[in-house]
Amino acid sequence: MSMSYRMLMLSGFVILCAIWVATIFLSGMKQYKQIVVLFGIGYTVTVAGALLLRPLGMEGLLLGFVFGHLVLLTGMVGLILRTFPLHDEIIAFDFLRPGAMYLTLIWSGFLYNLAVWADKLMFWFNPDTSQHIIGPLRASLLYDLPIFLAYLAIIPGMAVFLVRIETDFVEYYEKFYDSVRGGGSLDQIENLRDNMLFTVRQGLFEIFKIQAIAVILTFVLGEKLLAWIGISTLYLPLLYVDVVAVGLQVVLLGILNIFFYLDKRAIVTWLCLLFLIANAGLTWLSLQLGVSFYGYGFAVALLLTVLTGMHLLTRKLDVLEYETFMLQ
């Protein structure tokens, strides 16, 4: 593997990490339309660059990928700087001061992403389920195609997640705590609390409902879909399992997001750790049991984590007023 190829791979990885951080930051700023536009521009440049540089071989394709993502990152950084312009200090390290950093946020982010990728990594580096691509890169054609198609099915669920959790829930959440801080009456606080709890239940229920529809459509049209894109129908059982699993992942995202708003970072960290241990352990077991059990490790791990998260969320919401007033 040439030095230029290694440098392009390293650059691409660094840029992707930076894009991930910038996307989270812009999402917190609720710049959703701008994010969509920037991703559209960035990936248009990526595809065009890869096609134009294809005569250069693998390095050309990778250079197009890196350049397109560099355009995307530049746009995101520009948007952030426009919203929060620089002052005297270009770089500040105040976050390194003792007590200025929430370590639970670092751990929860690391554990969640590792948990999501644990089953994929295990399939990639298992010689019985993977193929060598180039350099250190491996792929599992048996596992990658169904999970990719399954993730496309969560687009409606993610839309509901953004509408219900990031808008409706946040509206009542802010009104509830504004009323608490502003000395609102008990009836007003209880009414806002009830509305907030209703939006939580309604939001999670609608995510369940939308993903259930996506699962049913996949079960009905899955065989035709695979035939249309030229993939063997032998992938169909794994596709069914993966569609259910990624639907549960959207529900888990909703639960974790609510816990973040309630400032229960420790609970989020423990849930992410549970997800990681369960996914790694059950995926290893599925690899030992054979092809018929592939995908079930990821699905059962998510089911276990979602049920645990819903139980803990119910308990926290039941004592919300007590913790709000008595534990300050």
N, C-alpha and C positions, 0 to 999 in steps of 0.2 A: 504494500500500500504506500503510495507516494506521499512525500511531505506536504504537497499542496492539498491533497485529498484530506489528510489528517487535519490541516489547518482549517479547511472549509468545514469539516465536521465539527471541530471545536467551536468555531465561530457561530455556526448554526445553532449549536446547543446553548451557547451563552445568550444569543439573541432570543431564542425561544423562551428561556428563563426570564429574561427581561420583559418580553411581551406578556408573559403570564402575570408578572407583578404589576405591570402597567394596566392590564385589563382589570385586575382586581381593584386597583386604585380608581380607575375611571368608572367602574361599576358602582363603587361606593359614592362617587359623585353623581350617579344616575345619568351618565352621559351615554345612554343606550343607543340612540340614533347615530351619534358620532362614532361609536365603536363599530356598528354595523357598516357604516360607510368606509371607515378605515380598513376593516378586514376585507371588504369588497375590493378596494383599491390594491391592498397589499397582495391578495391572492391572485388578482388579475395580472399584476406585475410578475408574480412568481411563475404562473403558468406560461405567460408570454416569454419571460426570460429563459425558462427551461427549454421551451421549443426553439427559440432563436439560437441558444448555445448548445443544442443537442449534438451538432457535429463534433464538439470537443470531447464527447464521451461522457463518462460518469462525472468527471470534474465539471464539465459544462452544465450538466443537469443540476448538480449540487450548487454551483455558483448562481444559477438562476433562482434556486430555492433561497439561498442566503441573501441575495440582493432584494428579492421580493419582501422577505421578512424584515430586512433592514429598512425598507421604505415604510412598512407597517409600524415598526418601532419608532422611526423618526416622527411619523405623524402623531403617534400617541404621546411621545415626549413633548412635542410642540403644543398639543392640546393641554397637557398638564401645566406646562409653563405659562400658557396663556391664561389659565384659570388661577394659578398660583405663581405670579412672576417672581423672579429672583431678586434678592435684596443685596445687602453688602457681602454676605457669605455665599459662595457658590456651593460649597460642600460643608456640611455641619455634622458633627459626631455626637450631638447631645443625646442621641438614643442609646449611647453606650454608658451613660451615667447609671450608677446603681439605682434601681427602682424605676427607671424610665422605660424599661422594656418588659413587655408581657411575654414571658417565656412560654406560657401555655399556648399563645397564638402560634409561636414558632413550631412547637411540638405538634399541635393539632393539624397545622397545615402540612407538615412533613409526614405525619402518620397517615393522614387521610389519603394523600396522593400515593404514598407507598402502598397503602391498602388497595387502592383502586387498580394499581398496576401489578400487584403481587402475583395474581393468577396468570397474567400475560407473560411476565418475566419467567415464571416457572415453566410455562409451555414453550417459551422461546429457547430456554437453555436445557430442556430435556431432549436428549438426542433422539428419542423415539417419536417426538411430536414436532420437531423443528427442522429447518434447513438452514445451512450457512448461506448468507447473501454476499457480503463483502466485508473484509476486515473483521471488526468485532460485531458487526450487525448480523442478527439472525431473525428468522421469521417462522411463524407456525401457520402454514396455509390452512391447516385443519381447523385452527381456532380463530385466526385473525379475521377471516372473511365474515363468519356469522356474527362476531361481536361488533364488527364495523357496521354491518347492516342493522343490527339491533340498536346501536347508538343513534342511528338516523330516526328511529321510531320514538325517541324521547323529545323530539323538537316540540310537539304540542304540549307535552307535560312541562317542559321548561318554560314555555310561554305562560301557562297557567301559574307556575311557580313565581314568575316575575310579577304577574298582575296581582295575584292574591297575597303573596307574602311580602313582596317588596313595595307594594302600594297600599292595599287595603289594611293589612295588618299594621304596617308602620304608621298609618294615619291614626288609628285608634291607640296604638302604643304611645305615640307622642302626646296625644290628647290626655291619656290616662296619667302619665307622669307629669305633664304640665299641670294637671288638676291637683295632683298630690303636692307638688312643689308650690303651687299657687294658693293652697288652702281652700280647695273646693269642698263642697258639702259632701257628706257621706253618701247621700243618694246619687249625687253626680258621679262620684268616684266609682261606686258599685255599678252604675249604669255603663260607664266607660269600660270598666273591667269586663262586664258581661259581653259588650260589643267586641272587645278585643279577643275574648275566648271564642266567641262565635266565628270571627274571621279566621282564627287558627283552625278550628274544626272544619269550617267550610272550605278553607284553602287546601288542607290535606285531603279532604274528601274529594274535591274536584280533581286534584292530582291523581288520586286513585282511579276516579271515573274515567278521566281522559286516557290514562295509561292502560286501563282495562280495555277501552275501545281499540287502542293501538295493538294490544295483544290479540284481541279477537280478529282484527283485520289481518294480522300476520299469520294467524292460524288458518284463516280462510284463503288468503291470497299468497301465502308463503311459497308454495310449490310453483305457482305461475311466475312469481317474482324472480325466483332463482333461475327458472328456465329462460326468462326474458333477458337476464343479464349474463346468461351462459355459464352458470355455476351448477354443479351436480346437486341433485336433490338429496344426496347422501348427507348434505349439511343441514337438512331440514330439522331433525330433532335438536341439534345444538342451537340452531337459530331460535326455536321455540323457547328453550331454557334461557337463552341470553336476553330475549325480549322481556321476559318476566323479570330477570335480574336487573336490567338497566331501569325498568320502571320502578323497582324498589329503590334504586339508587337516587332517583329524583325525589322520592318521598323522604329518604334519608337526608338529602340536601335541605329540604324544607324544615325538617326537625332540627338539624344543626343550626340553620339560620335563625330559627326562633330562639334557641338556646343562646346564641351570640347576642341577640337583642336583649335578652334577659340577663346578660353578663354572667352566664354560667359556663365560663371557659373551661373549668376543670372537668365538667361533665362532658363537654365536647371532646376534650382530649382523651378521656377514658373510653368514650364511644368509638373514636377513631382507632384506639389501640385494640379494642374488642374486634372491630372490623378487620384490622390487619391480621391479628392472630387467627381469627376464624377463617378468613379467606386463604391464608397460607396453609393452615392445617388441613382444611377441608379440600383444597385444591390438590395438595399432596396425596390425600386419601383417594380422590377421584382418579389421579394418575395411576395409582396402584390397582384400582378396581377395573380400569379399562375404558375403552372408547364410549361405551354406553353411559358412563357416569361423567363424561367431560362436561364442564359448565355448571354442574350442580354445586360444586364447591363455592363458586362465586355467588350463585343464587341463594344458597342456604345461609352463607355468611351474611349477606345483605338482609335476608329475612330475620335472622337472629338479631342483628344490630338494630333494624327498624323496630322490631317488637320491644326490645330493651329501651330504645330511645322514646317510644311512645309511652311506655310505662313511666319512665322518669319524667317526661314532659307533663303527663297528667298529674303526677304528684306535685310538681313544682307549680303548676297553674292553680291547683287546689289551695295552696298556701301562699299565693302571690301577695295578697294584701298583708298577711302576717309578716312575711319577709320584707316587704316594702317599708312597713312602719316600724317594726320591732327590731330589725337587725341593722339599723342604720347607726 
